[in-house]
Amino acid sequence: MNFLVCNTYEEVSQEAAKIFEAQLKAKPDSVLGLATGSTPLGLYRELIRAYQCGGVDFSRVTSINLDEYYPIEPTHEQSYRYFMDTNLFNHININKENTFVPNGKAADPAAESVAYDERVKRLGGIDLQLLGIGENGHIGFNEPSEQLHAGTHVEVLTESTRQANSRFFASLDEVPTHAITMGMTSILTARKIVLLACGKNKHDVVMAMLDDKITTSIPATLLKCHPDMTLLCDNAAFKG
Ligand code: F6R
């Protein structure tokens, strides 16, 4: 695992943007695995800025997002489809038809999950996967458990995840109880992974990434098995 501590959140975002820009220069038709949440917002702002300056071209990119609440309408302001459109896709020259987020209103979420994995395979896998990390160590919505899923599946969100995400909703009751999330295999088979962890509340989980143990009770620790994984964190997450 490569590990880099930056002074500030802005620096983490800039370093992450450099990795994305290098990826797109090397392979303009990359398949990018994308994440939502507050952490990637700075990176997305950097990528929009780079696009506006002519430094990066998304016209041949395909994106595939990690997860989506279930059930949720794509037009809901807290849906991850809405998040991606408003925070990135609407501001760059990506072809929206090549942007994929699990369908939060699929009538059959199990079938949607199988189709999502098939899509990743048809795309030839993910070239560069962006990840945030839950305070409890979840990756995507793969919540701590004795057993983790390999493939895309419906996950019951833990109370701690619902509490953490309630800051985006009017009340805790409005936070969905389920999500469709990529499983650990799709994530671990990405050719390159960048994991961002910022803020004091991520300190414990960053420490768990830095010790020697791997455990399904902190799903992110499985990423230590990946041959090309970079953890970027800020001082607040490192020092606590
Ligand atoms: C989002 C996702 C989640 C978040 C995690 C951290 O697509 O998959 O695993 O990355 O919950 O969220 P923030 O960045 O809001 O702390």
Boltz pocket constraint, residues with backbone or C-beta under 6 A from the ligand:
constraints:
  - pocket:
      binder: B
      contacts: [[A, 34], [A, 35], [A, 36], [A, 37], [A, 38], [A, 39], [A, 40], [A, 66], [A, 67], [A, 131], [A, 132], [A, 133], [A, 134], [A, 135], [A, 138], [A, 139], [A, 140], [A, 141]]
      max_distance: 6.0
